[in-house]
Amino acid sequence: AWTAGVYLAVSGTACILGTLGNLLVLGSVVMYKPLRHRRNAFVVNLAVADLTVTSFADPMGILGMVYGSEWFVRRVVLCDAVATVCIAACVTALFSIGGDGFSRFCHICHPHAYHRLFTLRTNIIICIFIWLAGFGMSLPALVGWTDNIYDPKYMECIWNRKYSMTYTIFFSTCVVAAPVAIIAISFIKIYIHVQSSRKRVAVYRNQSVNQAKSLSIKLARSLFIVFTGFVACWTPYAIIVIVDFKDRAPEEVHLFILLLAHMHSTLNAIIYAMSNAQFRKGYLVALTSLYPCSARF
């Protein structure tokens, strides 16, 4: 009983904060001109994916908790849809972080190549491809490599982690290990580049190109914190689905680890507000646009 209470409290709070926070991220990019740049295409893609988790996938988990597993067992099509959308959103979120990390690396370390390769059109195409890849992760359920079920230990509709060890390893590697590798390499190269060019940037800090690079470095720092949160939230999940393939770990362990993974969708908007002044201003602009009277105080 206490497990259900904790789950409802944590998941409910995460749904509300995550939905409001990700709407603020989207609103700030749309309404605050300094953030309305093609560099933030991946940030928008991440916010949409996170919003899908907090406003759809997580509430479906709460429904399963409230009405019991039989509620989804009798609604197989809905359970399949929830699992498919949840997987697609989570995969899209994680690869959006990877894409953002790589684009920041190109913008900071190879600006000429960045402006040639990462146009607005290209960024949109990449974001669409990431969503297609996310939904593609559910295709194995159609060919029998895995399937979608209501998992009583996770208390939500999700892919069957006990169905195929090969798919479980594939999922953990593609969804967690690949973005971690991409972002880690990108940040190592960014750090080396910034350290080697610090004096040159100091001399030319007033030039517009270097101002743009400086802004990108600041946002890259925020992205690094998002990346750290990603590793902290998702690594336990990637490990538990492999090491506990026989499903011997208690329900509390699995439930806590899934909640931790889904909390990442709530934390990102908070991280942007705490670590990046541009987004704090953007949040204020978005809020004052919704509530003009608050701008007087």
Secondary structure, 3 states (H helix, E strand, C coil): CHHHHHHHHHHHHHHHHHHHHHHHHHHHHHHCHHHCCHHHHHHHHHHHHHHHHHHHHHHHHHHHHHHCHHHHHCCHHHHHHHHHHHHHHHHHHHHHHHHHHHHHHHHHHCHHHHHHHCCHHHHHHHHHHHHHHHHHCCHHHCCCCCCEEEECCCCEEEECCCCCHHHHHHHHHHHHHHHHHHHHHHHHHHHHHHHHCHHHHHHCCCCHHHHHHHHHHHHHHHHHHHHHHHHHHHHHHHHHHHHCCCCCCCHHHHHHHHHHHHHHHHHHHHHHHHHCHHHHHHHHHHHHHHCHHHHHC
